[in-house]
Amino acid sequence: MVDNLDRAEKLGVLDSADGWLEIRQIRNQMIHEYIESPQILADALNTAYGYQEKLMAFAQAMLTDAEQRHLIEN
């Protein structure tokens, strides 16, 4: 996966592979760990919400790249 993130960063569709790994870490925490503390869960959800714009920008960059490569139609 790290190789794919590095490639996406080199293609310019991802600002930072390291940043994406941070997003995955919070996702994994919320999905794979049983969070008993409501405060820890709230903090994790708020942190994840903070990544919303970054995720949307990445999705748009991927769509734009795919369109430019004629992999999908507009």
C-alpha positions as CSV (number, residue, x, y, z in Angstrom):
1,M,0.0,0.0,0.0
2,V,2.8,2.4,0.8
3,D,4.1,2.0,-2.8
4,N,0.7,2.9,-4.2
5,L,0.6,6.0,-1.9
6,D,4.1,7.0,-3.0
7,R,3.1,6.6,-6.6
8,A,-0.1,8.7,-6.1
9,E,2.0,11.4,-4.5
10,K,4.5,11.4,-7.4
11,L,1.5,11.6,-9.9
12,G,0.3,14.7,-8.0
13,V,-3.1,13.2,-7.0
14,L,-2.1,13.0,-3.3
15,D,-0.4,15.8,-1.4
16,S,1.4,13.5,1.1
17,A,1.7,9.8,1.5
18,D,2.5,10.3,5.1
19,G,-0.6,12.4,5.6
20,W,-2.7,9.6,4.1
21,L,-1.1,7.1,6.5
22,E,-2.2,9.3,9.4
23,I,-5.8,9.2,8.0
24,R,-5.6,5.4,7.8
25,Q,-4.3,5.2,11.4
26,I,-7.4,7.1,12.7
27,R,-9.6,5.0,10.5
28,N,-8.1,1.8,11.8
29,Q,-8.4,3.0,15.4
30,M,-12.1,3.6,14.9
31,I,-12.8,0.4,13.0
32,H,-10.6,-2.2,14.6
33,E,-10.4,-1.1,18.2
34,Y,-13.2,-1.3,20.6
35,I,-13.4,2.3,22.0
36,E,-15.0,2.2,25.4
37,S,-14.5,5.8,26.3
38,P,-17.1,8.2,24.8
39,Q,-14.5,11.0,24.9
40,I,-11.9,9.0,23.0
41,L,-14.5,8.0,20.4
42,A,-15.7,11.6,20.1
43,D,-12.1,12.8,19.7
44,A,-11.5,10.1,17.0
45,L,-14.7,11.1,15.1
46,N,-13.8,14.8,15.3
47,T,-10.3,14.1,14.0
48,A,-11.7,12.0,11.2
49,Y,-14.1,14.8,10.3
50,G,-11.2,17.2,10.1
51,Y,-9.8,15.1,7.2
52,Q,-13.0,15.5,5.1
53,E,-11.6,18.2,2.9
54,K,-8.4,16.3,2.3
55,L,-10.4,13.2,1.3
56,M,-12.6,15.1,-1.0
57,A,-9.7,16.8,-2.7
58,F,-8.0,13.4,-3.2
59,A,-11.1,11.9,-4.7
60,Q,-11.4,14.8,-7.1
61,A,-7.8,14.6,-8.1
62,M,-8.2,10.9,-8.8
63,L,-11.2,11.6,-11.0
64,T,-9.4,14.3,-12.8
65,D,-6.4,12.1,-13.4
66,A,-8.6,9.3,-14.7
67,E,-10.4,11.6,-17.0
68,Q,-7.1,13.0,-18.4
69,R,-5.9,9.4,-19.0
70,H,-9.3,8.7,-20.8
71,L,-10.0,5.9,-18.2
72,I,-13.4,7.4,-17.5
73,E,-15.7,9.7,-19.4
74,N,-16.7,13.2,-18.2
